[in-house]
Amino acid sequence: MLSQLQRAAWGRQQTAERLLVAVLAEGHVLVEDVPGVGKTTLVRALADSLGVETRRIQFTPDLLPSDVTGYTYYEPQHREIVLRRGPVFTNLLLADEINRTSPKTQASLLEAMEERQVTIDGEVHALPWPFLVCATENPIEYEGTFPLPEAQLDRFLVCLRLGYPDAAAEMEVLTRPGREQRVERLGPAVSPEELRLAVEGAQAVPVGEPVARYALAVAARTRAHPSLLLGLSPRAVIAWMRAARALAFLRGEEYVTPDHLRELAHDALCHRLVVRPEPALRGVGAQAVLEEALVAVPLPGVRAPLR
């Protein structure tokens, strides 16, 4: 899977690895970057590699919640109420340009992302396993967009920013024959049973108490930071640790270390922090505040904070 995703990601190994971390941690992914860097192509490659059912929603301002979850209607021939399932009833949902639809429609995904179920006309319907939302958004356009609220951002395990590929990878793509410049449809690289075993194995990776205390200390530092309006929630810390377990499993390591947490910190935590208006106007960002917290909290077994 990793080799297939690297090809779709134009050699960006870390991005491909983060996608697999999200799959193993049963988390959702937000891909935020400018147009044309391969966001949709990468998500499509992930779906192909998993070999699961995939549906895509192109979010627009006129999209309704029922267009996402589905609705019930009266069927006169059989005289019964029939459920028409929406595209959310799938294994991998590509929510393309999720910030282009109204907050009401964005909120229709909250229950699905957190509880793996949807409620339609008062009746609860379970979603299939696995269920993964991969959303994309363009961060530089504000006209006609609706920024995601904090409650929805907190439900994404990681927020990835692809950036531009390096010169060597871009040159390799440009020198291919024209028909090969697009990533072809890939075949499944893992069976459903193998995927289930991998998810179970990833979440069974042990976490020692010193490592857990380190994660909690970083979270406490953000909650008390004067530049932040909103620090890390308990859900954020749990998601951070699930991602660290998945990363350790993916690399064949036997337990979670602080290095796993620190490596994933920016991708798993920055989008969950809210900077106060005054520091934001001075150019203080969530990444700088998080880095300050990571540096200030001593690693397990280290007496003084890192400098």
Rosetta silent file (secondary structure, phi, psi, omega in degrees, C-alpha in Angstrom):
SEQUENCE: MLSQLQRAAWGRQQTAERLLVAVLAEGHVLVEDVPGVGKTTLVRALADSLGVETRRIQFTPDLLPSDVTGYTYYEPQHREIVLRRGPVFTNLLLADEINRTSPKTQASLLEAMEERQVTIDGEVHALPWPFLVCATENPIEYEGTFPLPEAQLDRFLVCLRLGYPDAAAEMEVLTRPGREQRVERLGPAVSPEELRLAVEGAQAVPVGEPVARYALAVAARTRAHPSLLLGLSPRAVIAWMRAARALAFLRGEEYVTPDHLRELAHDALCHRLVVRPEPALRGVGAQAVLEEALVAVPLPGVRAPLR
SCORE:     score description
SCORE:     0.000 S_00000001
   1 L     0.000  -40.721 -177.484    0.000    0.000    0.000 S_00000001
   2 H   -63.545  -41.440 -179.402    2.784    2.377    0.890 S_00000001
   3 H   -67.569  -37.199  178.040    4.522    1.968   -2.480 S_00000001
   4 H   -66.998  -41.392 -179.009    1.236    2.509   -4.349 S_00000001
   5 H   -69.393  -34.294  178.244    0.412    5.620   -2.343 S_00000001
   6 H   -63.134  -36.413  178.599    3.907    7.029   -2.836 S_00000001
   7 H   -66.414  -41.977  179.198    3.428    6.862   -6.573 S_00000001
   8 H   -70.018  -26.809 -179.346    0.133    8.738   -6.320 S_00000001
   9 L   -91.310   10.297  179.810    1.740   11.227   -3.920 S_00000001
  10 L    57.235   44.872  174.596    4.632   11.943   -6.305 S_00000001
  11 L    81.691    1.479 -178.927    7.182   10.434   -3.954 S_00000001
  12 L   -79.429   89.605 -171.645    6.030   12.243   -0.805 S_00000001
  13 H   -63.453  -40.678 -177.264    6.663    9.333    1.564 S_00000001
  14 H   -63.150  -40.165  178.688    5.591   11.110    4.742 S_00000001
  15 H   -62.640  -45.014  178.467    2.191   11.988    3.281 S_00000001
  16 H   -62.427  -38.949  179.931    1.588    8.382    2.196 S_00000001
  17 H   -66.429  -38.963  179.423    2.657    7.155    5.629 S_00000001
  18 H   -64.940  -35.563  176.987    0.275    9.550    7.389 S_00000001
  19 H   -63.476  -42.032  178.237   -2.632    8.217    5.312 S_00000001
  20 H   -67.563  -34.719  174.884   -1.833    4.677    6.413 S_00000001
  21 H   -59.657  -43.433  179.040   -1.581    5.856   10.022 S_00000001
  22 H   -63.168  -40.718  178.806   -5.119    7.238    9.725 S_00000001
  23 H   -63.131  -46.588 -178.167   -6.395    3.949    8.295 S_00000001
  24 H   -68.633  -26.851  178.582   -4.772    1.888   11.070 S_00000001
  25 L   -92.792    2.732 -178.718   -6.069    4.290   13.726 S_00000001
  26 L    54.822   43.565 -179.044   -9.579    4.311   12.192 S_00000001
  27 L  -113.328  168.797 -178.298   -9.390    8.096   11.915 S_00000001
  28 E  -101.426  157.523 -172.098  -10.498   10.665    9.383 S_00000001
  29 E  -125.349  133.006  171.528   -8.227   12.800    7.194 S_00000001
  30 E  -112.414  119.474  178.703   -8.436   16.447    6.150 S_00000001
  31 E  -105.479  114.628 -173.494   -6.196   17.320    3.188 S_00000001
  32 E  -119.898  113.478  177.953   -5.718   21.071    2.982 S_00000001
  33 L  -168.680  173.122 -177.562   -3.722   22.593    0.146 S_00000001
  34 L   -69.818  161.989  179.183   -3.859   24.689   -3.009 S_00000001
  35 L   -63.978  148.145  170.852   -5.428   23.311   -6.214 S_00000001
  36 L    88.588    7.137 -179.521   -3.436   21.029   -8.475 S_00000001
  37 L   -99.400    1.217  172.616   -1.104   19.314   -5.996 S_00000001
  38 L   101.276   26.230 -178.524   -2.884   15.946   -6.126 S_00000001
  39 H   -63.474  -52.686 -177.477   -5.295   15.907   -3.181 S_00000001
  40 H   -67.242  -38.530  178.604   -8.113   14.048   -4.927 S_00000001
  41 H   -61.022  -40.256 -179.129   -5.726   11.734   -6.777 S_00000001
  42 H   -66.583  -42.590  179.759   -4.116   10.688   -3.513 S_00000001
  43 H   -66.456  -39.144  177.668   -7.447    9.904   -1.836 S_00000001
  44 H   -63.161  -38.980  177.544   -8.568    7.918   -4.891 S_00000001
  45 H   -64.604  -36.677  176.788   -5.336    5.906   -4.736 S_00000001
  46 H   -62.630  -44.661  179.312   -6.016    5.160   -1.060 S_00000001
  47 H   -62.329  -42.871  178.831   -9.481    3.851   -1.911 S_00000001
  48 H   -62.577  -41.740 -177.409   -8.094    1.677   -4.715 S_00000001
  49 H   -67.683  -32.736  178.643   -5.375    0.253   -2.464 S_00000001
  50 H   -78.324  -25.166 -178.859   -7.878   -0.646    0.254 S_00000001
  51 L    67.358   33.820 -178.171  -10.240   -2.245   -2.231 S_00000001
  52 L  -111.476  167.414  177.231  -13.300   -0.889   -0.421 S_00000001
  53 L   -68.056  135.317 -177.174  -16.473    0.806   -1.605 S_00000001
  54 E  -131.105  139.033  173.236  -15.909    4.494   -2.222 S_00000001
  55 E  -132.122  154.146 -177.024  -18.251    7.386   -2.847 S_00000001
  56 E  -125.661  136.398  173.902  -17.560   11.012   -3.597 S_00000001
  57 E  -119.206  123.270  173.041  -19.526   14.130   -2.696 S_00000001
  58 E   -89.966  104.701 -174.433  -18.719   17.402   -4.411 S_00000001
  59 L   -73.833  129.443  179.133  -19.703   19.909   -1.728 S_00000001
  60 L  -134.543  162.443 -177.375  -21.501   22.990   -3.050 S_00000001
  61 L   -60.384  -25.963 -177.090  -23.455   25.794   -1.324 S_00000001
  62 L   -93.791    6.817  179.500  -26.832   24.283   -2.324 S_00000001
  63 L   -70.191  137.188 -179.118  -26.072   20.793   -0.945 S_00000001
  64 L  -103.679  156.043  176.356  -28.602   19.630    1.682 S_00000001
  65 H   -55.510  -37.913  179.853  -27.988   17.347    4.707 S_00000001
  66 H   -66.502  -22.326  175.387  -30.286   14.734    3.153 S_00000001
  67 H   -69.784  -18.670  179.768  -28.008   14.695    0.095 S_00000001
  68 H   -96.826  -51.389 -173.160  -25.302   13.348    2.409 S_00000001
  69 H   -87.944  -31.604 -174.267  -27.130   11.071    4.859 S_00000001
  70 E   111.175 -178.195 -177.073  -30.177   10.041    2.832 S_00000001
  71 E  -158.686  167.802  175.848  -33.911   10.350    3.468 S_00000001
  72 E  -109.310  151.103  178.112  -37.154    8.374    3.750 S_00000001
  73 E  -148.843  159.947 -179.313  -40.092    8.554    1.364 S_00000001
  74 E   -86.989  126.777  179.550  -43.462    6.901    0.902 S_00000001
  75 E  -102.479  104.514 -171.037  -43.522    4.192   -1.742 S_00000001
  76 L   -67.082  -28.601 -176.596  -47.151    3.976   -2.957 S_00000001
  77 L   -63.829  -42.014  179.590  -46.844    0.656   -4.802 S_00000001
  78 L  -103.300   -1.264  178.412  -46.036   -1.292   -1.632 S_00000001
  79 L    54.163   55.494  178.910  -47.563    1.286    0.733 S_00000001
  80 E  -148.562  160.711  176.682  -44.529    1.547    2.941 S_00000001
  81 E   -85.855  127.006 -175.907  -41.866    4.011    4.035 S_00000001
  82 E  -114.611  139.589  176.255  -38.603    3.381    2.199 S_00000001
  83 E   -93.459  123.929  171.758  -35.113    4.530    3.184 S_00000001
  84 E  -101.549  107.943 -175.158  -32.974    5.952    0.410 S_00000001
  85 E   -72.921  137.990  178.260  -29.428    5.732    1.701 S_00000001
  86 L   -85.259  177.511 -177.822  -27.115    8.659    1.006 S_00000001
  87 L   -65.178  -11.880  178.861  -23.473    8.486   -0.088 S_00000001
  88 L   -68.699  -18.036  178.163  -22.344    8.418    3.558 S_00000001
  89 L   -82.097   77.096 -178.316  -23.241    4.707    3.586 S_00000001
  90 L  -155.115  179.451  177.428  -19.882    3.588    2.240 S_00000001
  91 L   -89.366  -42.566  178.866  -16.415    2.596    3.424 S_00000001
  92 E  -128.845  117.742 -178.955  -14.443    5.605    2.210 S_00000001
  93 E  -106.236  119.422  174.975  -16.198    8.907    1.653 S_00000001
  94 E   -92.389  109.087  177.882  -14.365   11.591   -0.325 S_00000001
  95 E   -97.046   90.792 -173.258  -15.778   14.937    0.787 S_00000001
  96 E   -80.527  128.520 -178.848  -14.343   17.166   -1.918 S_00000001
  97 L    52.625   58.159 -174.435  -14.052   20.880   -1.030 S_00000001
  98 H   -62.611  -24.096 -178.371  -15.930   20.354    2.215 S_00000001
  99 H   -83.833    7.558  178.207  -15.710   24.048    3.137 S_00000001
 100 H   -94.706   -2.113  179.711  -17.875   25.075    0.159 S_00000001
 101 L  -108.022  168.132 -174.620  -21.133   23.888    1.718 S_00000001
 102 L   -71.169  156.369  177.560  -23.232   25.404    4.500 S_00000001
 103 H   -56.341  -33.679  179.128  -22.554   24.693    8.196 S_00000001
 104 H   -61.999  -43.133  179.118  -25.867   22.794    8.384 S_00000001
 105 H   -73.143  -36.919  174.945  -24.714   20.333    5.730 S_00000001
 106 H   -58.519  -39.959 -177.272  -21.218   20.117    7.231 S_00000001
 107 H   -67.596  -19.436  179.749  -22.826   19.179   10.551 S_00000001
 108 L   -65.380  -16.131  178.975  -24.595   16.230    8.936 S_00000001
 109 L   -90.891  -10.780 -173.475  -21.225   14.427    9.004 S_00000001
 110 H   -60.639  -51.093 -178.913  -20.559   14.939   12.722 S_00000001
 111 H   -62.810  -40.892 -179.247  -22.497   11.922   13.984 S_00000001
 112 H   -63.408  -42.020 -176.765  -21.143    9.714   11.201 S_00000001
 113 H   -70.701  -35.083 -175.804  -17.527   10.675   11.878 S_00000001
 114 H   -89.129  -43.222 -171.165  -17.699   10.235   15.647 S_00000001
 115 H  -111.467   -0.362 -179.901  -20.156    7.383   16.179 S_00000001
 116 L    56.090   41.858  176.916  -20.106    5.587   12.814 S_00000001
 117 E  -155.798  162.387  174.757  -23.873    5.929   12.525 S_00000001
 118 E  -133.772  149.125  177.975  -26.480    8.338   11.146 S_00000001
 119 E  -111.281  120.735 -179.696  -29.951    9.228   12.392 S_00000001
 120 E  -123.172  117.442 -178.721  -32.638    9.655    9.724 S_00000001
 121 L    52.363   42.771  175.172  -36.154   10.607   10.821 S_00000001
 122 L    81.859   -1.856 -179.722  -35.405    9.450   14.366 S_00000001
 123 E  -109.530  133.164 -177.002  -34.059    6.027   13.375 S_00000001
 124 E   -89.671  133.654  179.259  -30.395    5.131   13.885 S_00000001
 125 E  -125.907  125.647  179.813  -28.556    3.354   11.063 S_00000001
 126 E   -75.890  146.557  177.062  -25.087    1.863   11.518 S_00000001
 127 L   -93.835  154.778 -178.302  -22.406    2.561    8.924 S_00000001
 128 L   -69.989  160.706  174.314  -20.258   -0.217    7.414 S_00000001
 129 L  -107.420  138.652   -5.677  -16.749   -1.029    8.617 S_00000001
 130 L   -77.743  158.404  174.845  -14.302    0.416    7.833 S_00000001
 131 L  -127.910  120.902 -175.386  -15.653    3.946    7.616 S_00000001
 132 E  -138.033  128.471  174.916  -13.230    6.724    6.729 S_00000001
 133 E  -101.673  122.851  172.836  -13.892   10.314    5.683 S_00000001
 134 E  -113.956  109.011 -177.084  -11.202   11.943    3.545 S_00000001
 135 E  -107.455  147.485  175.695  -12.051   15.618    3.079 S_00000001
 136 E  -122.754  151.265  173.903  -10.261   18.189    0.953 S_00000001
 137 E  -154.063  153.778  178.298  -10.315   21.961    1.091 S_00000001
 138 L  -100.208  114.546 -173.518   -8.558   24.912   -0.509 S_00000001
 139 L   -79.233   -7.422 -174.216   -7.161   27.172    2.253 S_00000001
 140 L  -101.297   -9.912  178.636   -6.559   30.269    0.112 S_00000001
 141 L  -101.650  129.290 -179.833  -10.096   30.875   -1.184 S_00000001
 142 L  -115.898  -23.496 -179.702  -12.573   32.531    1.176 S_00000001
 143 L   -70.665  126.242  179.469  -15.306   33.765   -1.163 S_00000001
 144 L    75.691   17.823  179.144  -18.229   31.342   -1.138 S_00000001
 145 L  -118.332  161.840  178.909  -16.710   29.153    1.573 S_00000001
 146 L  -129.948  104.335 -177.674  -17.712   28.289    5.140 S_00000001
 147 L   -55.615  141.979 -179.596  -14.752   27.567    7.460 S_00000001
 148 L   -67.023  134.581  177.325  -15.096   24.305    9.366 S_00000001
 149 L   -70.706  162.476 -177.045  -16.108   24.818   13.014 S_00000001
 150 H   -59.574  -36.785 -178.641  -13.827   23.612   15.802 S_00000001
 151 H   -61.667  -34.922  179.730  -16.178   20.722   16.662 S_00000001
 152 H   -80.036  -40.147  177.677  -15.778   19.309   13.156 S_00000001
 153 H   -59.579  -34.953 -177.696  -12.035   19.921   12.922 S_00000001
 154 L   -67.809  -14.693 -179.472  -11.602   18.029   16.197 S_00000001
 155 L   -90.777   -4.815  174.926  -13.031   14.915   14.537 S_00000001
 156 E   -90.576  127.664 -179.081  -10.253   14.683   11.964 S_00000001
 157 E   -64.877  -46.371 -179.929   -7.371   12.540   13.143 S_00000001
 158 E  -135.804  150.950  172.582   -4.817   14.338   10.969 S_00000001
 159 E  -119.073  116.067 -174.621   -4.724   17.435    8.803 S_00000001
 160 E  -105.696  138.511  172.504   -2.256   17.043    5.939 S_00000001
 161 L  -119.253  112.293 -170.487   -0.707   19.761    3.803 S_00000001
 162 L   -69.036  -43.538 -173.198    0.868   18.213    0.738 S_00000001
 163 L    71.542  178.220  179.178    3.020   21.068   -0.516 S_00000001
 164 L   -83.378  146.027  177.017    4.702   20.921   -3.885 S_00000001
 165 L   -67.922  159.534  178.645    6.617   17.771   -4.899 S_00000001
 166 L   -72.302  166.202 -173.027   10.392   17.957   -5.055 S_00000001
 167 H   -61.566  -37.492 -177.862   12.069   18.689   -8.372 S_00000001
 168 H   -65.918  -43.425  179.886   13.160   15.092   -8.978 S_00000001
 169 H   -66.654  -40.683 -179.689    9.660   13.663   -8.543 S_00000001
 170 H   -67.301  -37.930  177.485    8.107   16.369  -10.702 S_00000001
 171 H   -65.098  -39.485 -179.241   10.706   15.811  -13.429 S_00000001
 172 H   -62.393  -39.196  179.268   10.045   12.049  -13.381 S_00000001
 173 H   -70.725  -42.178 -176.958    6.321   12.656  -13.961 S_00000001
 174 H   -65.314  -29.875 -177.323    6.870   15.249  -16.688 S_00000001
 175 L   -88.782   -1.204  174.578    9.162   12.957  -18.705 S_00000001
 176 L   -71.996  159.306  169.271    6.674   10.079  -18.770 S_00000001
 177 L   -58.560  149.995 -173.257    4.578    9.500  -21.904 S_00000001
 178 H   -53.194  -39.610 -177.533    1.448   11.653  -21.817 S_00000001
 179 H   -69.935  -20.194 -176.840   -0.914    8.769  -21.105 S_00000001
 180 H   -96.025    0.841 -178.582    1.145    7.703  -18.085 S_00000001
 181 L   -75.251  -22.967  173.110    1.202   11.101  -16.401 S_00000001
 182 L   -88.499  143.367  178.790   -2.128   10.350  -14.746 S_00000001
 183 L   -74.095  121.013 -178.932   -2.131    7.745  -11.991 S_00000001
 184 L   -72.074  166.387  177.342   -3.950    4.701  -13.324 S_00000001
 185 L   -64.145  129.342 -176.622   -6.543    2.825  -11.299 S_00000001
 186 L   -96.328  157.460  177.256   -4.687    0.706   -8.753 S_00000001
 187 L   -91.716  161.295  178.653   -5.574   -2.752   -7.531 S_00000001
 188 L   -60.505  135.683  178.761   -6.319   -3.715   -3.911 S_00000001
 189 L  -104.982   -3.408 -177.130   -3.137   -4.205   -1.882 S_00000001
 190 L  -152.127  144.344  177.467   -4.812   -5.682    1.187 S_00000001
 191 L   -86.675  160.618  177.834   -7.808   -7.920    1.863 S_00000001
 192 H   -56.560  -38.484 -179.491  -10.603   -6.924    4.307 S_00000001
 193 H   -68.666  -41.603  176.923   -9.437   -9.577    6.774 S_00000001
 194 H   -62.062  -39.404  179.269   -5.815   -8.399    6.584 S_00000001
 195 H   -64.553  -43.702  179.486   -6.979   -4.832    7.144 S_00000001
 196 H   -62.410  -42.812  178.549   -9.011   -5.811   10.206 S_00000001
 197 H   -64.498  -37.947  179.673   -6.075   -7.707   11.698 S_00000001
 198 H   -66.764  -41.474  177.803   -3.751   -4.768   11.040 S_00000001
 199 H   -62.281  -44.337  179.065   -6.118   -2.315   12.742 S_00000001
 200 H   -64.224  -40.715  179.656   -6.422   -4.616   15.760 S_00000001
 201 H   -66.661  -38.362 -179.470   -2.671   -5.092   15.900 S_00000001
 202 H   -64.323  -42.254 -176.955   -1.965   -1.357   15.664 S_00000001
 203 H   -80.946   -3.133  174.839   -4.259   -0.484   18.555 S_00000001
 204 L   -94.202   -3.067  178.497   -2.750   -3.261   20.694 S_00000001
 205 L   -63.370  126.107 -174.193    0.715   -1.641   20.656 S_00000001
 206 L   -71.275  149.932  175.735    1.489   -0.905   24.344 S_00000001
 207 L  -123.664  121.188  178.868    1.888    2.605   25.769 S_00000001
 208 L   -75.514  157.345 -179.284    3.907    3.030   28.945 S_00000001
 209 H   -60.873  -40.492  177.355    2.758    5.306   31.751 S_00000001
 210 H   -59.745  -37.668  179.454    5.685    7.772   31.298 S_00000001
 211 H   -68.681  -40.860  178.408    4.739    8.245   27.634 S_00000001
 212 H   -63.875  -39.794  178.402    1.078    8.768   28.554 S_00000001
 213 H   -64.665  -35.621  177.942    2.089   11.332   31.197 S_00000001
 214 H   -63.162  -45.057  178.851    4.162   13.147   28.581 S_00000001
 215 H   -61.856  -42.248  179.669    1.172   13.428   26.244 S_00000001
 216 H   -66.395  -34.824  179.066   -1.028   14.720   29.065 S_00000001
 217 H   -67.302  -38.856  176.285    1.616   17.273   30.063 S_00000001
 218 H   -64.031  -42.720  179.122    1.739   18.658   26.516 S_00000001
 219 H   -62.945  -43.177  179.335   -2.064   18.892   26.469 S_00000001
 220 H   -63.388  -36.050  178.942   -2.107   20.672   29.834 S_00000001
 221 H   -63.265  -40.162  179.743    0.507   23.125   28.564 S_00000001
 222 H   -70.329  -35.555 -177.647   -1.716   24.069   25.601 S_00000001
 223 H   -67.890  -26.660 -179.362   -4.816   24.448   27.781 S_00000001
 224 L  -101.341    3.669 -175.060   -3.035   26.972   29.991 S_00000001
 225 L   -73.048  130.851 -176.664   -1.175   28.794   27.202 S_00000001
 226 L   -65.912  -21.208 -178.370   -1.992   32.527   27.162 S_00000001
 227 L   -86.371   -8.056 -174.811   -1.991   32.695   23.352 S_00000001
 228 E  -106.841  134.066  172.025   -4.614   29.962   22.921 S_00000001
 229 E   -83.643  -30.539 -179.061   -8.357   30.326   23.148 S_00000001
 230 E  -139.863  118.769  177.084   -8.787   26.566   22.836 S_00000001
 231 L   -91.117 -162.461 -177.069   -6.196   23.963   23.827 S_00000001
 232 L   -77.914  129.965  178.020   -6.151   20.222   23.249 S_00000001
 233 L   -82.062  163.568  173.547   -9.322   18.388   24.213 S_00000001
 234 H   -56.060  -37.001  177.536   -9.336   14.899   25.771 S_00000001
 235 H   -62.643  -36.321  179.302  -10.519   13.588   22.389 S_00000001
 236 H   -64.934  -40.869 -179.369   -7.450   15.188   20.779 S_00000001
 237 H   -67.367  -41.129  177.322   -5.071   13.440   23.200 S_00000001
 238 H   -61.777  -44.642  179.403   -6.777   10.072   22.624 S_00000001
 239 H   -64.128  -40.065  178.243   -6.552   10.539   18.849 S_00000001
 240 H   -58.825  -43.667 -178.938   -2.897   11.577   19.132 S_00000001
 241 H   -71.031  -37.079  176.570   -2.097    8.381   21.043 S_00000001
 242 H   -62.330  -40.749  178.562   -4.050    6.197   18.597 S_00000001
 243 H   -65.223  -38.783  178.998   -2.054    7.701   15.744 S_00000001
 244 H   -65.749  -39.133  175.209    1.217    7.069   17.620 S_00000001
 245 H   -60.183  -44.212 -178.543    0.257    3.418   18.132 S_00000001
 246 H   -64.200  -39.580  179.697   -0.465    3.114   14.404 S_00000001
 247 H   -65.726  -42.727  178.070    2.875    4.713   13.462 S_00000001
 248 H   -61.982  -42.227  179.157    4.798    2.368   15.760 S_00000001
 249 H   -64.360  -42.670 -177.979    2.961   -0.637   14.297 S_00000001
 250 H   -61.956  -32.025 -179.385    3.562    0.519   10.729 S_00000001
 251 L   -94.573    5.442  176.812    7.308    0.687   11.393 S_00000001
 252 L    73.300   25.649 -179.341    7.403   -2.680   13.150 S_00000001
 253 L   -97.526  153.452 -166.547    8.258   -1.258   16.572 S_00000001
 254 L   -87.131  -18.095 -177.966    7.101   -2.909   19.774 S_00000001
 255 L  -156.397  164.816 -178.604    5.857    0.072   21.803 S_00000001
 256 L   -83.302  137.099  176.901    5.068    3.771   21.561 S_00000001
 257 L  -119.545  163.679  174.760    7.837    6.254   22.330 S_00000001
 258 H   -58.261  -27.155  178.229    7.789   10.056   22.762 S_00000001
 259 H   -63.169  -37.908  176.427    9.460   10.269   19.350 S_00000001
 260 H   -61.928  -44.368  179.917    6.316    8.854   17.725 S_00000001
 261 H   -63.704  -44.966 -177.565    4.202   11.467   19.490 S_00000001
 262 H   -66.351  -36.662 -178.877    6.507   14.336   18.584 S_00000001
 263 H   -66.211  -34.299 -176.970    6.711   13.253   14.938 S_00000001
 264 H   -92.680   -6.078 -169.029    2.920   13.226   14.603 S_00000001
 265 H   -55.996  -49.957 -174.419    2.214   16.280   16.760 S_00000001
 266 H   -66.973  -41.453 -179.725    1.831   18.919   14.048 S_00000001
 267 H   -70.308  -32.411 -174.181   -0.295   16.781   11.725 S_00000001
 268 H   -94.785  -16.379 -170.124   -2.526   15.484   14.538 S_00000001
 269 H  -123.011  -31.034 -171.989   -2.858   18.534   16.784 S_00000001
 270 H   -58.545  -39.287 -176.752   -2.381   21.907   15.052 S_00000001
 271 H   -71.936   -7.835  179.823   -5.826   21.979   13.448 S_00000001
 272 H   -95.785   -8.488 -177.767   -7.399   21.475   16.892 S_00000001
 273 L   -95.037  141.472  178.529   -5.828   24.591   18.460 S_00000001
 274 E  -120.056  117.853 -178.936   -7.481   28.026   18.323 S_00000001
 275 E   -84.902  140.591  177.209   -5.209   31.061   18.704 S_00000001
 276 L   -63.196  152.317 -176.385   -6.592   34.194   20.383 S_00000001
 277 H   -58.025  -42.435 -176.339   -7.209   37.146   18.034 S_00000001
 278 H   -63.120  -51.470  176.626   -4.526   39.408   19.531 S_00000001
 279 H   -62.583  -34.141  179.680   -1.608   36.935   19.182 S_00000001
 280 H   -62.447  -38.184  178.273   -2.916   35.918   15.753 S_00000001
 281 H   -66.842  -25.601  177.343   -2.671   39.532   14.585 S_00000001
 282 L   -85.460    1.956  177.458    0.950   39.546   15.742 S_00000001
 283 L    92.646    9.474  178.285    1.640   36.522   13.550 S_00000001
 284 L   -78.888  124.752 -179.749    1.526   33.858   16.268 S_00000001
 285 L  -113.376  169.347 -178.722    0.224   30.594   14.780 S_00000001
 286 H   -62.968  -34.878 -179.345   -0.899   27.252   16.172 S_00000001
 287 H   -63.883  -42.071  179.949    2.270   25.556   14.928 S_00000001
 288 H   -66.019  -40.840  179.773    4.532   27.922   16.872 S_00000001
 289 H   -65.704  -42.216  179.857    2.507   27.520   20.066 S_00000001
 290 H   -65.183  -41.632  178.695    2.507   23.730   19.777 S_00000001
 291 H   -62.028  -37.955  177.192    6.242   23.651   19.139 S_00000001
 292 H   -62.608  -41.035  179.352    6.762   25.793   22.231 S_00000001
 293 H   -66.679  -40.554  179.718    4.731   23.311   24.303 S_00000001
 294 H   -64.597  -36.139 -179.771    6.659   20.333   22.924 S_00000001
 295 H   -74.982  -36.117 -175.515    9.962   21.976   23.768 S_00000001
 296 H   -73.428  -29.734 -177.970    8.874   23.107   27.236 S_00000001
 297 L   -85.970  122.201 -178.522    7.657   19.692   28.409 S_00000001
 298 L   -69.144  144.900  175.218   10.591   17.416   29.344 S_00000001
 299 L   -69.380  155.121  177.263   10.757   13.996   27.777 S_00000001
 300 L   -56.582  128.435 -178.720   10.371   10.999   30.097 S_00000001
 301 L    88.686   -2.588  178.539   13.647   10.484   31.919 S_00000001
 302 L  -109.166  122.972 -174.589   14.864   14.019   31.096 S_00000001
 303 L   -72.242  -46.115 -175.372   14.942   16.358   34.090 S_00000001
 304 L  -102.039  151.804  175.752   15.085   19.713   32.357 S_00000001
 305 L   -60.636  151.849  177.536   13.011   20.870   29.355 S_00000001
 306 L   -68.926  148.595  178.682   14.694   20.620   25.970 S_00000001
 307 L  -123.415    0.000    0.000   16.269   23.801   24.638 S_00000001
